[in-house]
Amino acid sequence: MTSNDQRRAHFQTQRAAKKQVEDAVHWLVKRQGIKDLGPSIVTAIWFAPDKRKRDSDSLGPFVKAALDAMVKAGVWPDDNSDWVVETRMAVSKSETRYPRIELIIQEVEEYDRY
């Protein structure tokens, strides 16, 4: 669900979409054995199904649900700025044949916080 979809949706539809993302991400994290990470940068890349123009920040609700699921799965103790030091969102129109959203987690030892 993009931010535009979320804004127009009924709260029960929003809750169902968030649960769907949380369940999928939780299962994938457990399957990959990802846990107990240190401070990290999380990047979400949306490989869109077509070449339409999209706002990368429309991934915000998805990223929020995904981070919540990762905390529940034990990736970090919390998704505050001590653990998720930066989030990045991008839309790629380069590969429309296999639409998906990829999450890339990069642990960082030190992070310059402006």
C-alpha positions, 0 to 999 in steps of 0.5 A, a space after each residue: 500500500 502506497 501513501 496515496 492508497 493509505 490516505 484513501 483507504 478505510 482504517 480496516 483496509 490499512 490495518 489488513 495491508 500492514 498485517 500482510 506486510 508484517 507477516 511476509 517480512 517476519 517470515 522472510 527474516 526468520 527464513 533468512 536467519 537475520 537477527 541481532 543486527 547493530 545499527 543499520 541503514 535500510 533501503 527499500 527499492 520498488 521494482 515497479 511493474 511498469 514505467 509509470 512515474 512514481 514517488 519514491 516516498 510513497 513507500 513510507 507505509 510499507 517501510 514502516 510496516 517492514 521495520 515493525 516486523 523486523 523488530 518483532 522478528 528480533 533483527 533489532 531491539 527497536 526501530 528508533 534512530 539508534 538502530 535504524 540510523 537511516 532509511 532510503 527509498 527508491 523506485 526502479 523502472 529498469 526491471 518491469 518483468 519481475 515487480 517486487 520490493 527489495 529490502 537491503 539492510 546494511 549494518 554500519 559501525 559508525 554513522 555520521 549523524 550530521 
